[in-house]
Amino acid sequence: NGNIIIGEHVNIDTTHTTVYGKEHLVATLGVDNLIIVHTPDATLVCPKDRAQDVKKIVDELKSKNKKELL
């Protein structure tokens, strides 16, 4: 289905999605073309075509003094 999975994952009708979650199970249902990253500090979910905009999240966190998440 074009998925890239790292970690434990339950997949129902999920296509072209990248899932990274080593800390616990990540389950997806009916999603397409997403990036899902779970770490102990945060979870990111975004369309693959917006991955280049992750820098905007970093900038937002910096402006709110959330440097411990970076």
Residue pairs with C-beta under 8 A, 6 or more apart in sequence:
1 11
1 14
1 15
1 16
2 15
2 16
2 17
3 11
3 14
3 15
3 16
3 17
3 18
3 19
4 17
4 18
4 19
5 11
5 18
5 19
6 19
6 20
6 21
6 22
7 19
7 20
7 21
7 22
7 23
7 25
7 26
7 38
8 21
8 24
8 25
8 26
9 19
9 21
9 25
9 26
9 27
9 28
10 25
10 26
10 27
10 28
11 27
11 28
12 27
12 28
12 29
12 30
13 29
13 30
14 28
14 29
14 30
14 31
14 32
15 31
15 32
15 33
16 32
16 33
16 48
17 28
17 31
17 32
17 33
17 34
17 35
17 36
18 34
18 35
18 36
18 48
19 26
19 28
19 36
20 36
20 37
20 38
21 36
21 37
21 38
23 38
23 39
23 40
24 38
26 36
26 38
28 34
28 36
33 47
33 48
33 49
34 45
34 46
34 47
34 48
35 44
35 45
35 46
35 47
35 48
35 51
36 43
36 44
36 45
37 43
37 44
38 44
41 68
41 69
42 69
44 54
44 57
46 53
46 54
58 70
61 67
61 69
61 70
62 70
